Amino acid sequence: MTTKISQVPVNNLPSGTIPLENQVAGHTFQEGTDALGMLKDESDDIVLKPLTKPICGEREKSFYELLQTTKNPCLLALKRLVPEYRGVVTADVNGKEVEFLKLVDLTHGMRKPCIMDIKVGKRTWDPLATKEKILVEEEKYAACKKTIGLCIPGFQVYDIETGKLHRFSKDYGKKLNETTFRDTLRLFLNAKSGLCRKLVIQILLELKSIQKWIRMQAYYKLYSSSILLVYDAEKLETILHDNKLNCNIGNGSILSHADIPSDLNTSTMPQDLPYENTKSWCDENTKDYEQTLLHPKSDSCANKLIVNGRTDDRSWTHVKMIDFAHAFSSDDDSLDTNYMFGIDSLVRIFEGFLKECG
């Protein structure tokens, strides 16, 4: 449903809104120009994403609208993996009527939000792309995309040692290769003194949910779509300095290898598995890891990770699929192997981080 919000533009923006300070990638607001990025509604816990390109904007709006009305179990599962959608609003910006998606702000309530945008897939152009567009996209982030099917258009992180906020743009991401990509994830996770097991597990669980969905669905092919990683560095500081939580760095945690589900430590799905066998393979090989964390043997911290999928203790981390302007319905009932390659790489990296935790 589309609603209209009344306003008088101030500094070229609708009243009651400000540029989204935490936007780390994509088109951003530039004062004095017509460039329009994501906005923050000052009176609510939502962000406004402008739909400035008619065809792409309509495609993304239709994607979210479908998830609101579907009864399809697979698409209902997808709905839980994307930011909460609260409709569309229109606003007058510089004399033009612009539509905005209303999405829940994943950083709402966080004191020191750390945010990373990771674009997924070797191929980032959709079936309608021109030859010129394809050539441009092939050159972007080539070292990372070709080897692991991932790239980082931007991120921000609060250094828990200094308290300073560091922001990194697409220019930084374009210089990364597979090795420096992993190093950048460590930087984002504040891992100078070691990886926080609890943070790694919580992110990995969410990534596993996305991986499981993409391996079982044949509804969409997702191009130039991203995964957004978000956590609160202030909460991380508390965890790392509070011995009572039993979730300290590395060997300080009482969670042992016996308590970590084996499925979290492997990436064993055969790349050439026939489509018709994929669902049964996923059911057999991914059904235990959440149950194991639901009933841990000895770790009180792990017991807080999942209760019916969510707990207040997990509100300081979020992992969501975003950016669906290039989401195309599948016309051949085949798996999205492009997205699958990227998410498998990202899961494998975080599984490696988990092993390092001791």
KAPEJO-V17096 format. One record per helix or strand of 2 or more residues. SS is the DSSP state (~ for helix, > for strand). FROM is the first residue (numbers start at 1). LEN is the number of residues. If there is no record, write none. Layout:
SS,FROM,LEN + SS,FROM,LEN
//
This chain:
>,2,3 + >,17,3 + >,39,3 + >,46,5 + ~,54,16 + ~,73,7 + >,85,9 + >,96,9 + >,113,8 + ~,131,9 + ~,142,7 + >,150,9 + >,165,4 + ~,170,4 + ~,178,11 + ~,197,20 + >,220,3 + >,225,8 + ~,233,9 + ~,243,3 + ~,250,3 + ~,257,3 + ~,262,4 + ~,275,12 + ~,289,6 + ~,300,4 + ~,312,3 + >,317,6 + >,327,3 + ~,337,20
//
